[in-house]
Amino acid sequence: MKYQCSTVINNQIENVANLIINHEQMPKWEQGLVRVDLIDDHSANLIFMHNGQEVVMKETIESILFPNTVAIIYELNGTWNRCINHFSKHDKGVLWVMDCEFRFKENVDIPIEKFIKKTEASMETFKTFVETR
């Protein structure tokens, strides 16, 4: 499954690109994230609380072409997700376009619209965080 979402962030491109990969700041904007356990320079375990239990999602930074592109892979329970974040200058700040790709170990009967809405909500939360710093 592949789709694309976008938004404009009123900030500088370097700040936006830095904050998207800043693990110390991530719990301030990523809903449900309680901590980040760094594995090495390019990977971490993102620890979320879900129904009173810890859920571990592996994050791997696949590539960084600073400040314009950050590709990140997330893995959780048979689900593989690549998010390629594109940042470009815009008259109102930074245009952020995210190309999302999901691969599932098993068939998933969830409409793509649900994934798009979740991605858009996460992007909006990050946008608000960046703009109110």
N, CA, C and O atoms as CSV, one atom per row, in Angstrom:
chain,resi,resn,atom,element,x,y,z
A,1,MET,N,N,0.839,-1.161,0.000
A,1,MET,CA,C,0.000,0.000,0.000
A,1,MET,C,C,0.897,1.240,0.000
A,1,MET,O,O,1.839,1.340,0.786
A,2,LYS,N,N,0.589,2.176,-0.890
A,2,LYS,CA,C,1.359,3.413,-0.983
A,2,LYS,C,C,0.411,4.600,-1.054
A,2,LYS,O,O,-0.652,4.530,-1.671
A,3,TYR,N,N,0.818,5.697,-0.408
A,3,TYR,CA,C,0.069,6.938,-0.491
A,3,TYR,C,C,0.989,8.100,-0.136
A,3,TYR,O,O,2.127,7.902,0.290
A,4,GLN,N,N,0.476,9.316,-0.320
A,4,GLN,CA,C,1.264,10.519,-0.058
A,4,GLN,C,C,0.412,11.529,0.699
A,4,GLN,O,O,-0.774,11.691,0.410
A,5,CYS,N,N,1.019,12.208,1.668
A,5,CYS,CA,C,0.364,13.276,2.423
A,5,CYS,C,C,1.294,14.480,2.446
A,5,CYS,O,O,2.506,14.343,2.280
A,6,SER,N,N,0.718,15.663,2.651
A,6,SER,CA,C,1.566,16.855,2.702
A,6,SER,C,C,0.945,17.926,3.588
A,6,SER,O,O,-0.258,17.932,3.848
A,7,THR,N,N,1.800,18.828,4.039
A,7,THR,CA,C,1.382,19.987,4.821
A,7,THR,C,C,2.476,21.042,4.708
A,7,THR,O,O,3.583,20.755,4.254
A,8,VAL,N,N,2.157,22.262,5.124
A,8,VAL,CA,C,3.138,23.349,5.144
A,8,VAL,C,C,3.383,23.716,6.597
A,8,VAL,O,O,2.445,23.897,7.374
A,9,ILE,N,N,4.674,23.825,6.957
A,9,ILE,CA,C,5.075,24.165,8.321
A,9,ILE,C,C,5.728,25.534,8.299
A,9,ILE,O,O,6.641,25.788,7.513
A,10,ASN,N,N,5.249,26.418,9.172
A,10,ASN,CA,C,5.788,27.762,9.263
A,10,ASN,C,C,7.043,27.749,10.141
A,10,ASN,O,O,6.987,28.010,11.342
A,11,ASN,N,N,8.173,27.437,9.505
A,11,ASN,CA,C,9.463,27.374,10.202
A,11,ASN,C,C,10.547,27.278,9.144
A,11,ASN,O,O,10.262,27.303,7.947
A,12,GLN,N,N,11.784,27.169,9.587
A,12,GLN,CA,C,12.923,27.038,8.687
A,12,GLN,C,C,13.148,25.565,8.342
A,12,GLN,O,O,12.940,24.685,9.178
A,13,ILE,N,N,13.569,25.309,7.117
A,13,ILE,CA,C,13.740,23.937,6.641
A,13,ILE,C,C,14.726,23.142,7.492
A,13,ILE,O,O,14.508,21.957,7.744
A,14,GLU,N,N,15.807,23.781,7.937
A,14,GLU,CA,C,16.806,23.078,8.753
A,14,GLU,C,C,16.210,22.635,10.089
A,14,GLU,O,O,16.484,21.530,10.556
A,15,ASN,N,N,15.391,23.502,10.708
A,15,ASN,CA,C,14.752,23.155,11.984
A,15,ASN,C,C,13.813,21.973,11.827
A,15,ASN,O,O,13.815,21.054,12.646
A,16,VAL,N,N,13.006,22.000,10.767
A,16,VAL,CA,C,12.051,20.920,10.534
A,16,VAL,C,C,12.780,19.598,10.326
A,16,VAL,O,O,12.421,18.587,10.929
A,17,ALA,N,N,13.796,19.603,9.479
A,17,ALA,CA,C,14.552,18.375,9.192
A,17,ALA,C,C,15.252,17.849,10.444
A,17,ALA,O,O,15.292,16.639,10.666
A,18,ASN,N,N,15.799,18.740,11.256
A,18,ASN,CA,C,16.461,18.314,12.491
A,18,ASN,C,C,15.479,17.714,13.486
A,18,ASN,O,O,15.771,16.699,14.118
A,19,LEU,N,N,14.310,18.345,13.627
A,19,LEU,CA,C,13.353,17.877,14.630
A,19,LEU,C,C,12.713,16.539,14.271
A,19,LEU,O,O,12.344,15.780,15.167
A,20,ILE,N,N,12.574,16.238,13.000
A,20,ILE,CA,C,11.929,14.974,12.610
A,20,ILE,C,C,12.777,13.762,13.038
A,20,ILE,O,O,12.250,12.661,13.200
A,21,ILE,N,N,14.081,13.970,13.220
A,21,ILE,CA,C,14.961,12.865,13.621
A,21,ILE,C,C,15.534,13.030,15.025
A,21,ILE,O,O,16.392,12.250,15.438
A,22,ASN,N,N,15.069,14.039,15.763
A,22,ASN,CA,C,15.571,14.294,17.109
A,22,ASN,C,C,14.831,13.409,18.109
A,22,ASN,O,O,13.682,13.678,18.461
A,23,HIS,N,N,15.501,12.355,18.560
A,23,HIS,CA,C,14.869,11.388,19.457
A,23,HIS,C,C,14.531,11.967,20.825
A,23,HIS,O,O,13.580,11.518,21.464
A,24,GLU,N,N,15.295,12.958,21.286
A,24,GLU,CA,C,15.001,13.577,22.583
A,24,GLU,C,C,13.682,14.347,22.544
A,24,GLU,O,O,12.953,14.389,23.536
A,25,GLN,N,N,13.380,14.952,21.404
A,25,GLN,CA,C,12.159,15.747,21.262
A,25,GLN,C,C,10.942,14.911,20.859
A,25,GLN,O,O,9.803,15.336,21.053
A,26,MET,N,N,11.179,13.743,20.309
A,26,MET,CA,C,10.104,12.929,19.740
A,26,MET,C,C,8.939,12.651,20.702
A,26,MET,O,O,7.788,12.731,20.274
A,27,PRO,N,N,9.184,12.326,21.988
A,27,PRO,CA,C,8.040,12.076,22.882
A,27,PRO,C,C,7.137,13.294,23.076
A,27,PRO,O,O,5.996,13.149,23.514
A,28,LYS,N,N,7.627,14.485,22.758
A,28,LYS,CA,C,6.820,15.701,22.909
A,28,LYS,C,C,5.766,15.835,21.817
A,28,LYS,O,O,4.795,16.573,21.981
A,29,TRP,N,N,5.951,15.125,20.696
A,29,TRP,CA,C,4.981,15.260,19.602
A,29,TRP,C,C,4.421,13.931,19.106
A,29,TRP,O,O,3.360,13.918,18.483
A,30,GLU,N,N,5.085,12.838,19.356
A,30,GLU,CA,C,4.603,11.532,18.871
A,30,GLU,C,C,3.655,10.947,19.908
A,30,GLU,O,O,4.080,10.562,20.997
A,31,GLN,N,N,2.381,10.881,19.573
A,31,GLN,CA,C,1.341,10.452,20.497
A,31,GLN,C,C,1.576,9.037,21.004
A,31,GLN,O,O,1.773,8.108,20.220
A,32,GLY,N,N,1.553,8.885,22.328
A,32,GLY,CA,C,1.695,7.579,22.957
A,32,GLY,C,C,3.131,7.128,23.172
A,32,GLY,O,O,3.371,6.121,23.838
A,33,LEU,N,N,4.089,7.865,22.613
A,33,LEU,CA,C,5.497,7.483,22.772
A,33,LEU,C,C,5.973,7.867,24.166
A,33,LEU,O,O,5.895,9.030,24.562
A,34,VAL,N,N,6.469,6.872,24.911
A,34,VAL,CA,C,6.925,7.140,26.277
A,34,VAL,C,C,8.439,7.246,26.383
A,34,VAL,O,O,8.955,7.942,27.257
A,35,ARG,N,N,9.155,6.557,25.495
A,35,ARG,CA,C,10.617,6.698,25.505
A,35,ARG,C,C,11.203,6.141,24.215
A,35,ARG,O,O,10.545,5.431,23.453
A,36,VAL,N,N,12.459,6.491,24.005
A,36,VAL,CA,C,13.207,6.018,22.843
A,36,VAL,C,C,14.478,5.368,23.363
A,36,VAL,O,O,15.250,5.992,24.091
A,37,ASP,N,N,14.693,4.114,22.987
A,37,ASP,CA,C,15.920,3.402,23.348
A,37,ASP,C,C,16.796,3.327,22.107
A,37,ASP,O,O,16.486,2.606,21.159
A,38,LEU,N,N,17.892,4.076,22.119
A,38,LEU,CA,C,18.788,4.089,20.968
A,38,LEU,C,C,19.531,2.769,20.868
A,38,LEU,O,O,20.021,2.243,21.868
A,39,ILE,N,N,19.612,2.240,19.660
A,39,ILE,CA,C,20.354,1.009,19.394
A,39,ILE,C,C,21.737,1.368,18.868
A,39,ILE,O,O,22.747,0.874,19.370
A,40,ASP,N,N,21.780,2.225,17.860
A,40,ASP,CA,C,23.032,2.736,17.300
A,40,ASP,C,C,22.731,4.073,16.632
A,40,ASP,O,O,21.673,4.656,16.870
A,41,ASP,N,N,23.647,4.566,15.799
A,41,ASP,CA,C,23.476,5.886,15.177
A,41,ASP,C,C,22.282,5.959,14.227
A,41,ASP,O,O,21.778,7.049,13.956
A,42,HIS,N,N,21.827,4.823,13.723
A,42,HIS,CA,C,20.768,4.835,12.715
A,42,HIS,C,C,19.493,4.109,13.125
A,42,HIS,O,O,18.527,4.093,12.362
A,43,SER,N,N,19.468,3.509,14.313
A,43,SER,CA,C,18.262,2.775,14.690
A,43,SER,C,C,17.943,2.941,16.173
A,43,SER,O,O,18.812,3.208,17.003
A,44,ALA,N,N,16.657,2.769,16.463
A,44,ALA,CA,C,16.182,2.917,17.835
A,44,ALA,C,C,14.922,2.080,18.005
A,44,ALA,O,O,14.254,1.720,17.036
A,45,ASN,N,N,14.616,1.781,19.261
A,45,ASN,CA,C,13.335,1.179,19.600
A,45,ASN,C,C,12.460,2.289,20.163
A,45,ASN,O,O,12.832,2.957,21.129
A,46,LEU,N,N,11.297,2.480,19.555
A,46,LEU,CA,C,10.328,3.454,20.030
A,46,LEU,C,C,9.352,2.708,20.930
A,46,LEU,O,O,8.705,1.754,20.499
A,47,ILE,N,N,9.250,3.142,22.175
A,47,ILE,CA,C,8.425,2.449,23.156
A,47,ILE,C,C,7.124,3.239,23.358
A,47,ILE,O,O,7.134,4.379,23.822
A,48,PHE,N,N,6.016,2.602,22.999
A,48,PHE,CA,C,4.692,3.190,23.134
A,48,PHE,C,C,3.925,2.453,24.228
A,48,PHE,O,O,4.186,1.281,24.496
A,49,MET,N,N,2.983,3.142,24.853
A,49,MET,CA,C,2.053,2.491,25.774
A,49,MET,C,C,0.741,2.290,25.033
A,49,MET,O,O,0.176,3.233,24.478
A,50,HIS,N,N,0.262,1.043,25.030
A,50,HIS,CA,C,-1.001,0.711,24.370
A,50,HIS,C,C,-1.760,-0.261,25.254
A,50,HIS,O,O,-1.297,-1.373,25.507
A,51,ASN,N,N,-2.922,0.156,25.722
A,51,ASN,CA,C,-3.737,-0.671,26.620
A,51,ASN,C,C,-2.953,-1.143,27.843
A,51,ASN,O,O,-3.074,-2.292,28.266
A,52,GLY,N,N,-2.150,-0.243,28.401
A,52,GLY,CA,C,-1.392,-0.548,29.610
A,52,GLY,C,C,-0.154,-1.395,29.404
A,52,GLY,O,O,0.495,-1.778,30.378
A,53,GLN,N,N,0.192,-1.696,28.163
A,53,GLN,CA,C,1.385,-2.499,27.896
A,53,GLN,C,C,2.339,-1.755,26.979
A,53,GLN,O,O,1.925,-0.952,26.143
A,54,GLU,N,N,3.619,-2.038,27.150
A,54,GLU,CA,C,4.623,-1.454,26.266
A,54,GLU,C,C,4.615,-2.166,24.920
A,54,GLU,O,O,4.572,-3.394,24.845
A,55,VAL,N,N,4.656,-1.376,23.874
A,55,VAL,CA,C,4.748,-1.887,22.512
A,55,VAL,C,C,6.029,-1.300,21.918
A,55,VAL,O,O,6.256,-0.092,21.984
A,56,VAL,N,N,6.860,-2.166,21.340
A,56,VAL,CA,C,8.145,-1.737,20.804
A,56,VAL,C,C,8.083,-1.711,19.279
A,56,VAL,O,O,7.770,-2.711,18.634
A,57,MET,N,N,8.387,-0.548,18.725
A,57,MET,CA,C,8.470,-0.373,17.277
A,57,MET,C,C,9.924,-0.045,16.935
A,57,MET,O,O,10.511,0.877,17.503
A,58,LYS,N,N,10.489,-0.797,16.015
A,58,LYS,CA,C,11.868,-0.525,15.593
A,58,LYS,C,C,11.856,0.566,14.522
A,58,LYS,O,O,11.086,0.511,13.564
A,59,GLU,N,N,12.716,1.541,14.706
A,59,GLU,CA,C,12.882,2.629,13.746
A,59,GLU,C,C,14.301,2.574,13.194
A,59,GLU,O,O,15.269,2.469,13.947
A,60,THR,N,N,14.411,2.646,11.880
A,60,THR,CA,C,15.723,2.678,11.237
A,60,THR,C,C,15.762,3.875,10.286
A,60,THR,O,O,14.914,4.005,9.403
A,61,ILE,N,N,16.738,4.734,10.473
A,61,ILE,CA,C,16.916,5.846,9.545
A,61,ILE,C,C,17.660,5.285,8.338
A,61,ILE,O,O,18.840,4.944,8.412
A,62,GLU,N,N,16.946,5.202,7.244
A,62,GLU,CA,C,17.488,4.599,6.030
A,62,GLU,C,C,18.451,5.545,5.320
A,62,GLU,O,O,19.516,5.130,4.864
A,63,SER,N,N,18.069,6.825,5.229
A,63,SER,CA,C,18.956,7.799,4.591
A,63,SER,C,C,18.560,9.209,4.983
A,63,SER,O,O,17.402,9.493,5.289
A,64,ILE,N,N,19.556,10.086,4.966
A,64,ILE,CA,C,19.343,11.504,5.226
A,64,ILE,C,C,20.105,12.285,4.162
A,64,ILE,O,O,21.318,12.136,4.018
A,65,LEU,N,N,19.393,13.103,3.430
A,65,LEU,CA,C,19.991,14.055,2.503
A,65,LEU,C,C,19.603,15.424,3.042
A,65,LEU,O,O,18.686,16.072,2.537
A,66,PHE,N,N,20.313,15.847,4.065
A,66,PHE,CA,C,19.946,17.035,4.831
A,66,PHE,C,C,20.023,18.289,3.975
A,66,PHE,O,O,20.978,18.440,3.213
A,67,PRO,N,N,19.064,19.185,4.069
A,67,PRO,CA,C,17.851,19.147,4.878
A,67,PRO,C,C,16.614,18.721,4.083
A,67,PRO,O,O,15.492,18.909,4.554
A,68,ASN,N,N,16.794,18.160,2.905
A,68,ASN,CA,C,15.658,17.954,2.006
A,68,ASN,C,C,14.948,16.606,2.090
A,68,ASN,O,O,13.758,16.529,1.785
A,69,THR,N,N,15.640,15.545,2.493
A,69,THR,CA,C,15.009,14.224,2.490
A,69,THR,C,C,15.476,13.393,3.677
A,69,THR,O,O,16.669,13.309,3.967
A,70,VAL,N,N,14.513,12.781,4.355
A,70,VAL,CA,C,14.800,11.845,5.437
A,70,VAL,C,C,13.911,10.621,5.206
A,70,VAL,O,O,12.685,10.728,5.196
A,71,ALA,N,N,14.542,9.462,5.022
A,71,ALA,CA,C,13.804,8.216,4.823
A,71,ALA,C,C,13.940,7.362,6.084
A,71,ALA,O,O,15.044,7.078,6.547
A,72,ILE,N,N,12.789,6.963,6.623
A,72,ILE,CA,C,12.761,6.215,7.876
A,72,ILE,C,C,11.900,4.964,7.685
A,72,ILE,O,O,10.837,5.014,7.066
A,73,ILE,N,N,12.378,3.849,8.224
A,73,ILE,CA,C,11.633,2.588,8.185
A,73,ILE,C,C,11.194,2.243,9.608
A,73,ILE,O,O,11.969,2.330,10.560
A,74,TYR,N,N,9.921,1.849,9.720
A,74,TYR,CA,C,9.355,1.422,10.996
A,74,TYR,C,C,8.906,-0.028,10.857
A,74,TYR,O,O,8.330,-0.416,9.840
A,75,GLU,N,N,9.178,-0.829,11.898
A,75,GLU,CA,C,8.786,-2.241,11.878
A,75,GLU,C,C,8.099,-2.602,13.195
A,75,GLU,O,O,8.582,-2.288,14.283
A,76,LEU,N,N,6.949,-3.276,13.052
A,76,LEU,CA,C,6.173,-3.664,14.220
A,76,LEU,C,C,5.300,-4.859,13.872
A,76,LEU,O,O,4.446,-4.773,12.990
A,77,ASN,N,N,5.512,-5.971,14.562
A,77,ASN,CA,C,4.634,-7.152,14.450
A,77,ASN,C,C,4.259,-7.522,13.017
A,77,ASN,O,O,3.074,-7.629,12.702
A,78,GLY,N,N,5.223,-7.714,12.166
A,78,GLY,CA,C,4.936,-8.139,10.802
A,78,GLY,C,C,4.523,-7.029,9.858
A,78,GLY,O,O,4.151,-7.292,8.715
A,79,THR,N,N,4.584,-5.795,10.319
A,79,THR,CA,C,4.278,-4.646,9.464
A,79,THR,C,C,5.555,-3.854,9.228
A,79,THR,O,O,6.284,-3.525,10.165
A,80,TRP,N,N,5.810,-3.558,7.972
A,80,TRP,CA,C,6.971,-2.784,7.548
A,80,TRP,C,C,6.443,-1.503,6.919
A,80,TRP,O,O,5.557,-1.547,6.065
A,81,ASN,N,N,6.986,-0.354,7.340
A,81,ASN,CA,C,6.502,0.934,6.875
A,81,ASN,C,C,7.690,1.850,6.577
A,81,ASN,O,O,8.524,2.103,7.446
A,82,ARG,N,N,7.755,2.338,5.347
A,82,ARG,CA,C,8.787,3.319,4.977
A,82,ARG,C,C,8.100,4.670,4.780
A,82,ARG,O,O,7.097,4.781,4.074
A,83,CYS,N,N,8.664,5.689,5.421
A,83,CYS,CA,C,8.201,7.062,5.253
A,83,CYS,C,C,9.360,7.879,4.695
A,83,CYS,O,O,10.393,8.048,5.344
A,84,ILE,N,N,9.171,8.372,3.499
A,84,ILE,CA,C,10.184,9.242,2.899
A,84,ILE,C,C,9.663,10.666,3.024
A,84,ILE,O,O,8.674,11.046,2.397
A,85,ASN,N,N,10.348,11.436,3.845
A,85,ASN,CA,C,9.960,12.805,4.146
A,85,ASN,C,C,10.742,13.748,3.240
A,85,ASN,O,O,11.973,13.757,3.255
A,86,HIS,N,N,10.021,14.537,2.455
A,86,HIS,CA,C,10.629,15.514,1.558
A,86,HIS,C,C,10.325,16.908,2.095
A,86,HIS,O,O,9.171,17.232,2.378
A,87,PHE,N,N,11.356,17.728,2.233
A,87,PHE,CA,C,11.192,19.097,2.710
A,87,PHE,C,C,11.703,20.054,1.639
A,87,PHE,O,O,12.801,19.882,1.109
A,88,SER,N,N,10.897,21.060,1.328
A,88,SER,CA,C,11.334,22.083,0.374
A,88,SER,C,C,10.834,23.443,0.836
A,88,SER,O,O,9.821,23.550,1.527
A,89,LYS,N,N,11.561,24.471,0.442
A,89,LYS,CA,C,11.173,25.827,0.831
A,89,LYS,C,C,9.869,26.195,0.151
A,89,LYS,O,O,9.620,25.842,-1.002
A,90,HIS,N,N,9.044,26.914,0.896
A,90,HIS,CA,C,7.706,27.308,0.463
A,90,HIS,C,C,7.515,28.761,0.892
A,90,HIS,O,O,8.158,29.207,1.843
A,91,ASP,N,N,6.655,29.496,0.220
A,91,ASP,CA,C,6.480,30.903,0.590
A,91,ASP,C,C,5.956,31.085,2.016
A,91,ASP,O,O,6.089,32.170,2.581
A,92,LYS,N,N,5.368,30.049,2.604
A,92,LYS,CA,C,4.888,30.118,3.986
A,92,LYS,C,C,5.735,29.279,4.932
A,92,LYS,O,O,5.301,28.982,6.045
A,93,GLY,N,N,6.932,28.892,4.512
A,93,GLY,CA,C,7.809,28.109,5.372
A,93,GLY,C,C,8.385,26.910,4.658
A,93,GLY,O,O,9.234,27.045,3.777
A,94,VAL,N,N,7.913,25.713,5.051
A,94,VAL,CA,C,8.449,24.466,4.518
A,94,VAL,C,C,7.296,23.584,4.035
A,94,VAL,O,O,6.353,23.318,4.780
A,95,LEU,N,N,7.381,23.141,2.800
A,95,LEU,CA,C,6.433,22.148,2.300
A,95,LEU,C,C,6.978,20.778,2.685
A,95,LEU,O,O,8.091,20.409,2.309
A,96,TRP,N,N,6.178,20.030,3.438
A,96,TRP,CA,C,6.559,18.686,3.876
A,96,TRP,C,C,5.658,17.696,3.139
A,96,TRP,O,O,4.440,17.693,3.318
A,97,VAL,N,N,6.269,16.869,2.319
A,97,VAL,CA,C,5.559,15.826,1.598
A,97,VAL,C,C,6.094,14.488,2.106
A,97,VAL,O,O,7.302,14.253,2.121
A,98,MET,N,N,5.170,13.615,2.523
A,98,MET,CA,C,5.574,12.299,3.022
A,98,MET,C,C,5.020,11.219,2.100
A,98,MET,O,O,3.810,11.109,1.898
A,99,ASP,N,N,5.938,10.421,1.545
A,99,ASP,CA,C,5.565,9.245,0.763
A,99,ASP,C,C,5.586,8.053,1.708
A,99,ASP,O,O,6.620,7.736,2.296
A,100,CYS,N,N,4.447,7.397,1.850
A,100,CYS,CA,C,4.311,6.275,2.780
A,100,CYS,C,C,4.109,4.971,2.019
A,100,CYS,O,O,3.364,4.908,1.041
A,101,GLU,N,N,4.784,3.947,2.487
A,101,GLU,CA,C,4.615,2.610,1.924
A,101,GLU,C,C,4.499,1.622,3.068
A,101,GLU,O,O,5.307,1.630,3.996
A,102,PHE,N,N,3.485,0.769,2.993
A,102,PHE,CA,C,3.278,-0.278,3.987
A,102,PHE,C,C,3.345,-1.637,3.319
A,102,PHE,O,O,2.846,-1.831,2.210
A,103,ARG,N,N,3.974,-2.578,4.017
A,103,ARG,CA,C,3.961,-3.985,3.619
A,103,ARG,C,C,3.559,-4.784,4.847
A,103,ARG,O,O,4.065,-4.557,5.946
A,104,PHE,N,N,2.648,-5.714,4.647
A,104,PHE,CA,C,2.111,-6.492,5.751
A,104,PHE,C,C,2.435,-7.969,5.570
A,104,PHE,O,O,2.364,-8.510,4.467
A,105,LYS,N,N,2.796,-8.607,6.687
A,105,LYS,CA,C,3.080,-10.041,6.669
A,105,LYS,C,C,1.809,-10.821,6.339
A,105,LYS,O,O,1.852,-11.828,5.633
A,106,GLU,N,N,0.690,-10.346,6.856
A,106,GLU,CA,C,-0.601,-10.986,6.618
A,106,GLU,C,C,-1.541,-9.964,5.990
A,106,GLU,O,O,-1.302,-8.759,6.064
A,107,ASN,N,N,-2.601,-10.452,5.379
A,107,ASN,CA,C,-3.600,-9.572,4.781
A,107,ASN,C,C,-4.224,-8.673,5.847
A,107,ASN,O,O,-4.583,-9.139,6.929
A,108,VAL,N,N,-4.348,-7.392,5.536
A,108,VAL,CA,C,-4.951,-6.444,6.454
A,108,VAL,C,C,-6.189,-5.862,5.791
A,108,VAL,O,O,-6.136,-5.336,4.679
A,109,ASP,N,N,-7.295,-5.969,6.497
A,109,ASP,CA,C,-8.560,-5.486,5.940
A,109,ASP,C,C,-8.918,-4.126,6.543
A,109,ASP,O,O,-9.973,-3.956,7.154
A,110,ILE,N,N,-8.011,-3.166,6.352
A,110,ILE,CA,C,-8.227,-1.805,6.838
A,110,ILE,C,C,-8.166,-0.878,5.631
A,110,ILE,O,O,-7.205,-0.930,4.864
A,111,PRO,N,N,-9.173,-0.035,5.450
A,111,PRO,CA,C,-9.168,0.868,4.293
A,111,PRO,C,C,-7.975,1.827,4.325
A,111,PRO,O,O,-7.561,2.274,5.394
A,112,ILE,N,N,-7.435,2.135,3.162
A,112,ILE,CA,C,-6.289,3.043,3.050
A,112,ILE,C,C,-6.602,4.403,3.667
A,112,ILE,O,O,-5.704,5.074,4.174
A,113,GLU,N,N,-7.860,4.813,3.628
A,113,GLU,CA,C,-8.251,6.106,4.198
A,113,GLU,C,C,-7.923,6.212,5.687
A,113,GLU,O,O,-7.597,7.293,6.178
A,114,LYS,N,N,-8.007,5.095,6.400
A,114,LYS,CA,C,-7.661,5.112,7.831
A,114,LYS,C,C,-6.170,5.389,8.024
A,114,LYS,O,O,-5.781,6.127,8.929
A,115,PHE,N,N,-5.348,4.797,7.177
A,115,PHE,CA,C,-3.913,5.035,7.253
A,115,PHE,C,C,-3.608,6.499,6.909
A,115,PHE,O,O,-2.797,7.144,7.573
A,116,ILE,N,N,-4.257,7.004,5.883
A,116,ILE,CA,C,-4.043,8.395,5.469
A,116,ILE,C,C,-4.446,9.351,6.588
A,116,ILE,O,O,-3.711,10.292,6.887
A,117,LYS,N,N,-5.596,9.127,7.208
A,117,LYS,CA,C,-6.050,10.000,8.303
A,117,LYS,C,C,-5.079,9.973,9.475
A,117,LYS,O,O,-4.795,11.011,10.072
A,118,LYS,N,N,-4.567,8.787,9.808
A,118,LYS,CA,C,-3.610,8.663,10.912
A,118,LYS,C,C,-2.321,9.410,10.584
A,118,LYS,O,O,-1.767,10.099,11.441
A,119,THR,N,N,-1.840,9.277,9.346
A,119,THR,CA,C,-0.627,9.974,8.933
A,119,THR,C,C,-0.850,11.481,8.968
A,119,THR,O,O,0.000,12.222,9.464
A,120,GLU,N,N,-1.975,11.936,8.451
A,120,GLU,CA,C,-2.276,13.372,8.457
A,120,GLU,C,C,-2.365,13.914,9.885
A,120,GLU,O,O,-1.904,15.023,10.154
A,121,ALA,N,N,-2.948,13.150,10.788
A,121,ALA,CA,C,-3.046,13.575,12.186
A,121,ALA,C,C,-1.657,13.671,12.819
A,121,ALA,O,O,-1.381,14.612,13.563
A,122,SER,N,N,-0.782,12.705,12.529
A,122,SER,CA,C,0.592,12.741,13.056
A,122,SER,C,C,1.360,13.926,12.489
A,122,SER,O,O,2.112,14.588,13.205
A,123,MET,N,N,1.169,14.188,11.209
A,123,MET,CA,C,1.848,15.325,10.583
A,123,MET,C,C,1.370,16.638,11.203
A,123,MET,O,O,2.164,17.552,11.420
A,124,GLU,N,N,0.081,16.726,11.482
A,124,GLU,CA,C,-0.476,17.947,12.087
A,124,GLU,C,C,0.072,18.155,13.494
A,124,GLU,O,O,0.373,19.284,13.883
A,125,THR,N,N,0.203,17.067,14.263
A,125,THR,CA,C,0.769,17.152,15.610
A,125,THR,C,C,2.219,17.626,15.548
A,125,THR,O,O,2.629,18.486,16.327
A,126,PHE,N,N,2.993,17.064,14.618
A,126,PHE,CA,C,4.384,17.487,14.464
A,126,PHE,C,C,4.446,18.955,14.024
A,126,PHE,O,O,5.255,19.719,14.551
A,127,LYS,N,N,3.614,19.351,13.081
A,127,LYS,CA,C,3.563,20.738,12.602
A,127,LYS,C,C,3.317,21.701,13.772
A,127,LYS,O,O,4.013,22.706,13.917
A,128,THR,N,N,2.320,21.379,14.602
A,128,THR,CA,C,1.997,22.237,15.756
A,128,THR,C,C,3.181,22.311,16.707
A,128,THR,O,O,3.511,23.387,17.207
A,129,PHE,N,N,3.818,21.183,16.959
A,129,PHE,CA,C,4.996,21.150,17.831
A,129,PHE,C,C,6.087,22.068,17.295
A,129,PHE,O,O,6.638,22.877,18.041
A,130,VAL,N,N,6.401,21.951,16.015
A,130,VAL,CA,C,7.470,22.754,15.422
A,130,VAL,C,C,7.118,24.244,15.435
A,130,VAL,O,O,7.970,25.079,15.738
A,131,GLU,N,N,5.889,24.572,15.116
A,131,GLU,CA,C,5.495,25.973,15.006
A,131,GLU,C,C,5.351,26.675,16.361
A,131,GLU,O,O,5.392,27.904,16.422
A,132,THR,N,N,5.185,25.917,17.437
A,132,THR,CA,C,4.995,26.535,18.760
A,132,THR,C,C,6.224,26.433,19.649
A,132,THR,O,O,6.150,26.751,20.836
A,133,ARG,N,N,7.332,26.005,19.110
A,133,ARG,CA,C,8.588,25.928,19.889
A,133,ARG,C,C,9.147,27.301,20.124
A,133,ARG,O,O,10.193,27.442,20.756
